[in-house]
Amino acid sequence: MMTRKDANSQDSKAPIVELFTDGACSGNPGPGGWAFLLRHPSSGKAVERSGGEHETTNNRMELTAVIEGLTALTRHSVVELYSDSQYVLKGLNEWMPGWKKKGWRTASKQPVKNVDLWKQLDTLKDEHQIHFHWVKGHAGHPENERVDELAVIERDRYAKR
């Protein structure tokens, strides 16, 4: 596995990618969907993927979208991550170091919710240099609207099963 030192020394050569993610859930818990759009600005190539679960939460779908997007990368990259989820962005950028120091417990000493997914993200984030960008949901941002559309399609598909 690539260490942070290795990743930082390779950043000037690493490809830059844009990752747009979203999750959707009906019920919370209930049927949910996730989606990502991964784009290489240098070539214009883009990949969209989506999926879902029968019984999940919105936060789990938001996290899963990021996990799936980062997992789709085949090499160390500089990732411009765009999400409308403050939970995901603050968790990755602010809260995770404290959780880890406290044995995956919150400031109130409660177990971190969705710890299985946070641990996956902890491993994945060390493989890339990630820059975090919050976008307002349902505000006309084209890529955010697209991943929202895909996540909702998946949510609805799982609701009908």
Backbone as CSV, one residue per row, in Angstrom:
resi,resn,N_x,N_y,N_z,CA_x,CA_y,CA_z,C_x,C_y,C_z
1,MET,0.851,-1.182,0.000,0.000,0.000,0.000,0.891,1.238,0.000
2,MET,0.437,2.254,-0.678,1.185,3.492,-0.759,1.043,4.275,0.542
3,THR,2.164,4.764,1.050,2.115,5.575,2.265,1.837,7.020,1.898
4,ARG,1.526,7.819,2.914,1.299,9.242,2.668,2.527,9.895,2.074
5,LYS,3.714,9.527,2.594,4.951,10.103,2.071,5.095,9.780,0.591
6,ASP,4.856,8.514,0.220,4.934,8.127,-1.185,3.918,8.888,-2.021
7,ALA,2.707,8.995,-1.521,1.647,9.676,-2.264,2.006,11.142,-2.484
8,ASN,2.485,11.803,-1.432,2.821,13.221,-1.570,3.979,13.438,-2.522
9,SER,4.949,12.522,-2.558,6.083,12.704,-3.450,5.690,12.490,-4.905
10,GLN,4.581,11.824,-5.147,4.159,11.540,-6.518,3.056,12.472,-7.009
11,ASP,2.591,13.407,-6.185,1.447,14.226,-6.554,1.660,15.016,-7.831
12,SER,2.878,15.467,-8.101,3.104,16.252,-9.313,2.905,15.414,-10.563
13,LYS,3.037,14.101,-10.445,2.861,13.210,-11.591,1.496,12.528,-11.596
14,ALA,0.778,12.655,-10.501,-0.497,11.950,-10.369,-1.567,12.614,-11.229
15,PRO,-2.431,11.801,-11.839,-3.532,12.383,-12.603,-4.523,13.094,-11.680
16,ILE,-5.124,14.135,-12.196,-6.172,14.844,-11.472,-7.505,14.304,-11.958
17,VAL,-8.355,13.933,-11.013,-9.688,13.453,-11.353,-10.718,14.222,-10.538
18,GLU,-11.903,14.331,-11.087,-13.033,14.935,-10.382,-13.999,13.817,-10.035
19,LEU,-14.405,13.779,-8.774,-15.326,12.754,-8.297,-16.546,13.442,-7.696
20,PHE,-17.689,13.212,-8.312,-18.972,13.755,-7.850,-19.769,12.586,-7.280
21,THR,-20.303,12.741,-6.072,-20.984,11.630,-5.413,-22.311,12.075,-4.815
22,ASP,-23.219,11.110,-4.677,-24.471,11.386,-3.977,-25.111,10.080,-3.533
23,GLY,-25.948,10.200,-2.518,-26.725,9.084,-2.021,-28.160,9.521,-1.839
24,ALA,-29.063,8.557,-1.864,-30.492,8.838,-1.683,-31.106,7.696,-0.890
25,CYS,-32.085,8.015,-0.077,-32.748,6.994,0.720,-34.202,7.390,0.929
26,SER,-35.069,6.396,0.939,-36.483,6.629,1.201,-36.822,5.930,2.506
27,GLY,-37.047,6.707,3.541,-37.369,6.122,4.834,-36.317,6.422,5.866
28,ASN,-35.131,6.018,5.667,-34.004,6.301,6.567,-34.177,5.633,7.927
29,PRO,-34.211,4.311,8.077,-33.776,3.386,7.043,-34.887,3.037,6.057
30,GLY,-34.424,2.598,4.915,-35.309,2.199,3.843,-34.473,1.890,2.618
31,PRO,-35.114,1.739,1.472,-34.354,1.489,0.249,-33.510,2.709,-0.102
32,GLY,-32.304,2.438,-0.577,-31.411,3.549,-0.893,-30.600,3.307,-2.145
33,GLY,-30.049,4.394,-2.662,-29.202,4.335,-3.837,-27.997,5.239,-3.685
34,TRP,-26.930,4.909,-4.382,-25.717,5.712,-4.416,-25.283,5.868,-5.867
35,ALA,-24.512,6.910,-6.134,-24.000,7.107,-7.487,-22.742,7.965,-7.446
36,PHE,-21.899,7.752,-8.449,-20.758,8.641,-8.621,-20.517,8.890,-10.097
37,LEU,-19.909,10.017,-10.353,-19.432,10.387,-11.679,-17.958,10.719,-11.495
38,LEU,-17.107,10.005,-12.195,-15.664,10.181,-12.120,-15.196,10.701,-13.468
39,ARG,-14.544,11.858,-13.458,-14.142,12.480,-14.727,-12.654,12.830,-14.679
40,HIS,-11.991,12.561,-15.799,-10.598,12.956,-15.992,-10.604,14.230,-16.829
41,PRO,-10.393,15.393,-16.208,-10.477,16.661,-16.956,-9.504,16.739,-18.133
42,SER,-8.348,16.101,-18.020,-7.359,16.198,-19.095,-7.837,15.521,-20.379
43,SER,-8.602,14.448,-20.242,-9.076,13.731,-21.434,-10.565,13.927,-21.683
44,GLY,-11.285,14.372,-20.664,-12.731,14.514,-20.788,-13.471,13.202,-20.583
45,LYS,-12.731,12.102,-20.399,-13.376,10.808,-20.186,-14.074,10.799,-18.831
46,ALA,-15.251,10.172,-18.812,-16.037,10.109,-17.580,-16.647,8.728,-17.428
47,VAL,-16.828,8.334,-16.171,-17.449,7.061,-15.838,-18.539,7.351,-14.812
48,GLU,-19.696,6.747,-15.001,-20.787,6.832,-14.038,-21.095,5.428,-13.551
49,ARG,-21.317,5.308,-12.250,-21.753,4.028,-11.695,-22.747,4.306,-10.580
50,SER,-23.609,3.331,-10.347,-24.607,3.477,-9.294,-25.022,2.104,-8.795
51,GLY,-25.629,2.090,-7.632,-26.109,0.858,-7.033,-26.999,1.198,-5.858
52,GLY,-27.374,0.194,-5.110,-28.244,0.464,-3.978,-28.377,-0.711,-3.054
53,GLU,-29.231,-0.528,-2.054,-29.503,-1.549,-1.051,-30.975,-1.474,-0.665
54,HIS,-31.477,-2.598,-0.178,-32.885,-2.660,0.224,-33.162,-1.909,1.518
55,GLU,-32.291,-2.044,2.497,-32.519,-1.471,3.820,-31.236,-0.760,4.250
56,THR,-31.257,0.561,4.202,-30.052,1.337,4.470,-30.439,2.725,4.974
57,THR,-29.457,3.597,5.104,-29.708,4.983,5.491,-29.096,5.916,4.459
58,ASN,-29.522,7.159,4.486,-28.970,8.133,3.555,-27.465,8.297,3.771
59,ASN,-27.040,8.377,5.034,-25.607,8.552,5.292,-24.788,7.379,4.770
60,ARG,-25.296,6.164,4.897,-24.575,5.000,4.364,-24.466,5.092,2.846
61,MET,-25.494,5.567,2.191,-25.438,5.688,0.738,-24.472,6.798,0.310
62,GLU,-24.438,7.899,1.053,-23.477,8.967,0.764,-22.045,8.442,0.894
63,LEU,-21.780,7.707,1.957,-20.449,7.143,2.168,-20.104,6.112,1.097
64,THR,-21.059,5.266,0.770,-20.826,4.228,-0.231,-20.485,4.833,-1.587
65,ALA,-21.136,5.923,-1.941,-20.837,6.575,-3.219,-19.367,7.000,-3.287
66,VAL,-18.850,7.549,-2.207,-17.442,7.964,-2.180,-16.529,6.739,-2.226
67,ILE,-16.849,5.709,-1.446,-16.051,4.484,-1.442,-15.992,3.885,-2.845
68,GLU,-17.136,3.767,-3.488,-17.180,3.175,-4.827,-16.393,4.021,-5.834
69,GLY,-16.504,5.342,-5.722,-15.766,6.220,-6.628,-14.266,6.102,-6.447
70,LEU,-13.811,6.101,-5.198,-12.374,5.976,-4.946,-11.858,4.590,-5.320
71,THR,-12.673,3.568,-5.108,-12.289,2.210,-5.463,-12.136,2.050,-6.979
72,ALA,-12.863,2.830,-7.737,-12.792,2.753,-9.201,-11.454,3.269,-9.748
73,LEU,-10.727,4.024,-8.943,-9.436,4.540,-9.391,-8.397,3.423,-9.367
74,THR,-7.615,3.329,-10.407,-6.651,2.241,-10.514,-5.240,2.640,-10.099
75,ARG,-5.021,3.934,-9.820,-3.700,4.369,-9.356,-3.845,5.625,-8.510
76,HIS,-2.776,5.958,-7.812,-2.774,7.160,-6.986,-3.185,8.356,-7.829
77,SER,-4.101,9.159,-7.298,-4.620,10.316,-8.030,-4.813,11.492,-7.089
78,VAL,-4.831,12.665,-7.677,-5.280,13.861,-6.980,-6.774,13.933,-7.249
79,VAL,-7.569,13.805,-6.215,-9.021,13.707,-6.349,-9.677,14.988,-5.859
80,GLU,-10.418,15.607,-6.751,-11.269,16.743,-6.396,-12.638,16.143,-6.096
81,LEU,-12.953,15.983,-4.809,-14.186,15.318,-4.380,-15.274,16.353,-4.145
82,TYR,-16.380,16.209,-4.867,-17.528,17.106,-4.749,-18.700,16.322,-4.167
83,SER,-19.261,16.839,-3.071,-20.391,16.181,-2.422,-21.306,17.238,-1.815
84,ASP,-22.584,16.903,-1.727,-23.519,17.790,-1.028,-23.725,17.328,0.412
85,SER,-22.937,16.359,0.855,-23.068,15.797,2.196,-22.014,16.374,3.133
86,GLN,-22.454,17.223,4.057,-21.545,17.734,5.078,-21.047,16.586,5.968
87,TYR,-21.888,15.597,6.185,-21.522,14.428,6.983,-20.282,13.756,6.404
88,VAL,-20.270,13.534,5.107,-19.131,12.893,4.455,-17.905,13.800,4.494
89,LEU,-18.060,15.030,4.076,-16.913,15.926,3.961,-16.304,16.268,5.319
90,LYS,-17.136,16.589,6.295,-16.600,16.892,7.626,-16.022,15.639,8.280
91,GLY,-16.673,14.512,8.051,-16.149,13.266,8.598,-14.749,12.971,8.081
92,LEU,-14.561,13.079,6.776,-13.256,12.812,6.179,-12.220,13.865,6.534
93,ASN,-12.624,15.109,6.514,-11.685,16.217,6.619,-11.447,16.696,8.050
94,GLU,-12.424,16.484,8.946,-12.311,17.042,10.291,-12.437,16.005,11.408
95,TRP,-13.444,15.159,11.356,-13.786,14.313,12.487,-12.959,13.029,12.583
96,MET,-12.567,12.458,11.449,-11.933,11.142,11.448,-10.675,11.062,12.312
97,PRO,-9.774,12.028,12.282,-8.578,11.897,13.134,-8.928,11.751,14.623
98,GLY,-9.901,12.503,15.090,-10.328,12.401,16.485,-10.978,11.068,16.785
99,TRP,-11.820,10.590,15.870,-12.456,9.290,16.061,-11.400,8.193,16.210
100,LYS,-10.406,8.237,15.340,-9.369,7.204,15.368,-8.599,7.248,16.684
101,LYS,-8.248,8.441,17.137,-7.512,8.579,18.408,-8.323,8.041,19.572
102,LYS,-9.640,8.144,19.477,-10.522,7.699,20.558,-11.036,6.279,20.330
103,GLY,-10.373,5.518,19.452,-10.815,4.146,19.202,-12.142,4.079,18.483
104,TRP,-12.342,4.969,17.510,-13.571,5.056,16.720,-14.781,5.354,17.608
105,ARG,-14.563,6.305,18.508,-15.639,6.811,19.360,-15.764,8.304,19.144
106,THR,-16.979,8.810,19.353,-17.244,10.235,19.190,-16.773,10.993,20.432
107,ALA,-16.894,12.312,20.384,-16.532,13.144,21.535,-17.357,12.774,22.764
108,SER,-18.580,12.294,22.551,-19.431,11.872,23.679,-19.218,10.392,24.032
109,LYS,-18.138,9.813,23.506,-17.714,8.444,23.816,-18.653,7.367,23.277
110,GLN,-19.499,7.738,22.324,-20.382,6.778,21.668,-19.659,6.172,20.464
111,PRO,-19.986,4.935,20.104,-19.369,4.363,18.901,-19.747,5.191,17.665
112,VAL,-18.786,5.370,16.774,-19.036,6.095,15.532,-20.023,5.274,14.695
113,LYS,-21.077,5.935,14.215,-22.035,5.261,13.342,-21.371,5.014,11.987
114,ASN,-21.729,3.909,11.372,-21.216,3.530,10.053,-19.704,3.321,10.070
115,VAL,-19.183,2.852,11.192,-17.739,2.709,11.356,-17.129,1.790,10.296
116,ASP,-17.872,0.778,9.844,-17.354,-0.107,8.806,-17.021,0.672,7.539
117,LEU,-17.887,1.604,7.171,-17.650,2.405,5.966,-16.574,3.453,6.206
118,TRP,-16.560,4.066,7.381,-15.518,5.051,7.692,-14.137,4.408,7.656
119,LYS,-14.017,3.177,8.126,-12.716,2.499,8.095,-12.282,2.219,6.660
120,GLN,-13.226,1.875,5.799,-12.887,1.693,4.384,-12.392,3.005,3.782
121,LEU,-13.094,4.088,4.097,-12.687,5.401,3.585,-11.335,5.823,4.142
122,ASP,-11.058,5.479,5.376,-9.770,5.811,5.976,-8.634,5.179,5.174
123,THR,-8.807,3.939,4.782,-7.793,3.264,3.974,-7.700,3.891,2.587
124,LEU,-8.837,4.132,1.964,-8.847,4.683,0.601,-8.283,6.094,0.545
125,LYS,-8.563,6.909,1.548,-8.107,8.297,1.491,-6.589,8.392,1.558
126,ASP,-5.954,7.416,2.165,-4.496,7.417,2.233,-3.846,7.037,0.903
127,GLU,-4.623,6.495,-0.021,-4.097,6.117,-1.331,-4.119,7.274,-2.325
128,HIS,-4.769,8.377,-1.946,-4.942,9.503,-2.865,-4.753,10.817,-2.120
129,GLN,-4.533,11.870,-2.871,-4.575,13.208,-2.296,-5.962,13.747,-2.612
130,ILE,-6.754,14.002,-1.582,-8.148,14.395,-1.792,-8.360,15.838,-1.371
131,HIS,-8.980,16.604,-2.251,-9.408,17.976,-1.960,-10.927,17.943,-1.857
132,PHE,-11.466,18.543,-0.819,-12.891,18.447,-0.509,-13.633,19.690,-0.965
133,HIS,-14.776,19.470,-1.631,-15.606,20.574,-2.122,-17.064,20.284,-1.790
134,TRP,-17.693,21.195,-1.055,-19.114,21.054,-0.778,-19.892,21.789,-1.871
135,VAL,-20.927,21.121,-2.386,-21.839,21.762,-3.336,-23.236,21.687,-2.741
136,LYS,-23.988,22.720,-2.924,-25.353,22.734,-2.425,-26.197,21.780,-3.272
137,GLY,-26.892,20.882,-2.591,-27.742,19.923,-3.295,-28.970,20.577,-3.890
138,HIS,-29.414,20.036,-5.007,-30.640,20.488,-5.681,-30.586,21.980,-6.010
139,ALA,-29.411,22.436,-6.402,-29.231,23.861,-6.697,-28.768,24.093,-8.135
140,GLY,-28.923,23.087,-8.976,-28.599,23.266,-10.381,-27.168,22.955,-10.773
141,HIS,-26.359,22.433,-9.861,-24.987,22.027,-10.200,-25.103,20.794,-11.097
142,PRO,-24.668,20.869,-12.361,-24.957,19.787,-13.328,-24.509,18.398,-12.888
143,GLU,-23.287,18.275,-12.406,-22.805,16.947,-12.016,-23.496,16.454,-10.750
144,ASN,-23.759,17.354,-9.808,-24.473,16.958,-8.602,-25.897,16.528,-8.945
145,GLU,-26.522,17.233,-9.859,-27.878,16.851,-10.291,-27.864,15.481,-10.962
146,ARG,-26.806,15.199,-11.730,-26.714,13.921,-12.429,-26.561,12.767,-11.437
147,VAL,-25.645,12.900,-10.469,-25.474,11.798,-9.521,-26.694,11.652,-8.616
148,ASP,-27.367,12.757,-8.320,-28.617,12.673,-7.567,-29.653,11.879,-8.362
149,GLU,-29.759,12.178,-9.650,-30.714,11.464,-10.513,-30.424,9.965,-10.510
150,LEU,-29.153,9.592,-10.666,-28.787,8.176,-10.689,-29.063,7.502,-9.342
151,ALA,-28.749,8.191,-8.243,-28.994,7.620,-6.914,-30.489,7.415,-6.664
152,VAL,-31.296,8.359,-7.103,-32.753,8.253,-6.935,-33.306,7.102,-7.774
153,ILE,-32.796,6.932,-8.984,-33.223,5.804,-9.827,-32.943,4.487,-9.114
154,GLU,-31.748,4.368,-8.529,-31.398,3.142,-7.796,-32.280,2.965,-6.563
155,ARG,-32.486,4.038,-5.825,-33.354,3.969,-4.635,-34.732,3.451,-5.026
156,ASP,-35.273,4.014,-6.088,-36.610,3.615,-6.539,-36.624,2.174,-7.034
157,ARG,-35.545,1.764,-7.682,-35.440,0.389,-8.172,-35.440,-0.597,-6.993
158,TYR,-34.707,-0.269,-5.938,-34.678,-1.135,-4.762,-35.979,-1.081,-3.980
159,ALA,-36.704,0.021,-4.062,-37.993,0.125,-3.369,-39.034,-0.786,-4.003
160,LYS,-38.873,-1.085,-5.295,-39.858,-1.903,-6.009,-39.581,-3.398,-5.877
161,ARG,-38.422,-3.773,-5.392,-38.064,-5.202,-5.297,-38.764,-5.869,-4.150
